[in-house]
Amino acid sequence: MAGHPLGYLGTARAAHVRDTRAVLLACAALIVVTAVSDLCVPDVHRVRRVGPVDRVTGNDGSQVRS
């Protein structure tokens, strides 16, 4: 979250120097590339949904303390 203002600043400076449409297309391409690269990681495909945790005993039968 701390990098967002720097990203806004960089985008604004680039839009000032270059065409706004070109900057928006470059940002969109960057977002697509990062999303696709995240999906290429094998561990992302192995994420499985687990059942709900029993708050009294936990899933493994041990006592849960809060």
WOTAHU-V175287 format. One record per residue. N is the residue number from 0. RES is the residue in three letters. PSI is psi in whole degrees, 0 to 359 (* if undefined). Layout:
# WOTAHU-V175287
N_RES_PSI + N_RES_PSI
This chain:
# WOTAHU-V175287
0_MET_331 + 1_ALA_339 + 2_GLY_347 + 3_HIS_312 + 4_PRO_325 + 5_LEU_323 + 6_GLY_319 + 7_TYR_318 + 8_LEU_315 + 9_GLY_320 + 10_THR_319 + 11_ALA_319 + 12_ARG_318 + 13_ALA_321 + 14_ALA_330 + 15_HIS_322 + 16_VAL_317 + 17_ARG_180 + 18_ASP_138 + 19_THR_320 + 20_ARG_319 + 21_ALA_321 + 22_VAL_318 + 23_LEU_319 + 24_LEU_322 + 25_ALA_319 + 26_CYS_319 + 27_ALA_319 + 28_ALA_320 + 29_LEU_319 + 30_ILE_318 + 31_VAL_317 + 32_VAL_317 + 33_THR_323 + 34_ALA_317 + 35_VAL_321 + 36_SER_327 + 37_ASP_321 + 38_LEU_343 + 39_CYS_349 + 40_VAL_124 + 41_PRO_327 + 42_ASP_337 + 43_VAL_326 + 44_HIS_342 + 45_ARG_4 + 46_VAL_127 + 47_ARG_148 + 48_ARG_133 + 49_VAL_162 + 50_GLY_167 + 51_PRO_150 + 52_VAL_131 + 53_ASP_119 + 54_ARG_342 + 55_VAL_312 + 56_THR_344 + 57_GLY_172 + 58_ASN_334 + 59_ASP_7 + 60_GLY_354 + 61_SER_157 + 62_GLN_135 + 63_VAL_127 + 64_ARG_140 + 65_SER_*
